[in-house]
């Protein structure tokens, strides 16, 4: 059987479910967010390592450059009083070095100021790039505490661990001691490198990290979306199918051709729906040949098919038609069958409505029981109400019978309450549900009394004693009547009825 299209579902159930409680969203979040977090941490670590690597490279370059100049510069430049003339050759050398490097901001020579504390230094010479402001004048004093590592450079080469900013921008510095022939430190050579190169490098790495993170986020979002769709689509198909099945549309199928868990679930669901559809077909078919109540009981209870019965008190209703014997010669057989079927259909509807069960058809006679197989403490009341409505329905069918040329149709109904044996009769190959006992015989005989008494509905006192007052007032006593098969007369009453109005 092919899967039906256009399966409907109760959208309010899904609408009432918050977005964060939907399975495919939760799975997508559980998959995407941790991956995005891991990617973010990995990119952050990569950024830190890239910046550190570039910074370390710059520091090594500064230190090596300062050390190289400390060996090449003549220590005599630190002897004697500072002057512009003595500084001039050094500035030319420094300018040449800066032009070859491209990012040197300043190169300077400093020494301890005689007679001052150790932190006070004086400039011997200073070269500064044009965009970094005016250079210091030889002999200018400088507080070494303002520059990290400058005082330590009098013992060993130093490089600042951080980029510091001043009025001329970010700077990173390297220092190396200068020694004379005897090994004594006469001063320090310092090199300042513009930190803009480091900042540009940091911006470049940061931009790359951001681009990588954005690409990773988009990629993860696409993958998570595809993963969510791979979950959502089969879930919606299964949900639509189950909703349709719940609504009674047993022909619905999920129809998922997949080789994963969803495919297995969908196939099991389709098999279950097919089983339910077949079961419903059997129940409906049984309901056409048996009572619907009996069909449900047989399909729902394995013990219901066992042979045997139980003794219960029930109300039995017999209904037969008057005036149908000559119909066969007056009306065509198909028309007769159509009229009889309309009567039988009305009988089924009325009996089922009042919690009874049609046990058997005997031509145009009907045997119905109230109180079995399902227990009903008000079976007598329901039987009387069913008898009244059934007589009204038959009166409404009378016009159809007359138009068909079958003459007037009337019913005779007998109702009696008593003890019967109700259960399965027959053999293992074929059986039927039946009620047997004296109460059945009495109801049949009472039904026949209608011809003698000129009535339509007769009920015994055994039934009327069990009904409410609104039904008792409809009863008119016809005295004790002798019925075939009984030595003791039976008290019967006519139940008055009124035809259905349009």
Secondary structure, DSSP 8 states (H G I E B T S, - for coil): ----SS----HHHHHTS-GGGSHHHHHHHHHHHHHHHHHHHHHHHHHHHHHHHHHHHHHHHHHHHHHHHHHHS-GGGGSS---HHHHHHHHHHHHHHHHHHS-EEEEEEEEE-TTS-TTEEEEEEEEE-GGG-----TT-EEEGGGSTTTTGGGTS-EE-SS-EEETTEEEEEEEEEEE-TTS-EEEEEEEEEETHHHHHHHHHHHHHHHHHHHHHHHHHHHHHHHHHHHHHHHHHHHHHHHHHHHTT-TT-------SSHHHHHHHHHHHHHHHHHHHHHHHHHHHHHS-HHHHHHHHH-GGGGSSEEEEEEEEEEEEEEES-TTHHHHS-HHHHHHHHHHHHHHHHHHHHHTTEEEEEEETTEEEEEESSSS--TTHHHHHHHHHHHHHHHHHHHHHHHHHTT----EEEEEEEEEEEEEEEEE-SSSEEEEEESHHHHHHHHHHHHHHHHT-SEEEEHHHHTTS-HHHHTTEEEEEEE--TT-SS-EEEEEE-------
